[in-house]
Amino acid sequence: MFYEKVRAFLVAIHAQRPVSIPAEQVVRKQARIDGILDSAEVGRGIEMVIPDL
């Protein structure tokens, strides 16, 4: 499933068409990933800030 999503994204970019994943969704998911990595780095739970777009 991941491969198909990445491929669809790249095809859309190459064809200069709109991408199927809204930018807001990407920003929120990246904020979650950053929070998980920050938590792992300090070795404890942290407060995560998820942007409200």
N, C-alpha and C positions, 0 to 999 in steps of 0.2 A: 504494500500500500504506500509506503514512504517513497519508494522508487517512482511509482506512478504520479504522485503529487509533485515530486521534484521535476520529473520529465515534463509534466503539463505546464509547470511554472516556466521552465526554460523555453519550451516551444512558444508560449505566449509572449515572452520577452523577445525572442528572436523574430517573431511575426509582428511585433509591435501591437499586440492586442492586449486588452485588459487581463490582468491575472485573476485566477479564480479564488485566491485567498485575500481577504480584505487586509489592508495594512494595519488596521486596528488590532486584528487578531494576532498578527505577527508580533506587534509591539507588546501585547499582553503576555503572550507565550514567552517571549524573550525575557521579560521582567521576571517571570516565574523561574526560568532557567537560571538567570543571574542570582536570584535569591537562594536557590538550591545550592549553587556553587559557593556563594558567600557563606552560607550556613556550614557547608562542609569544611570550608577553609578555617573558620573559627571554632569548629567542633561543637556547636550548640545551635539551638533554634534561634532565628532572628526574626525581626519584624520585616515583612516584605511589603514594598510599596508597589501596587499594581496601578498603572496609570488609568485614569478614567477619561476615555476619549470620546 
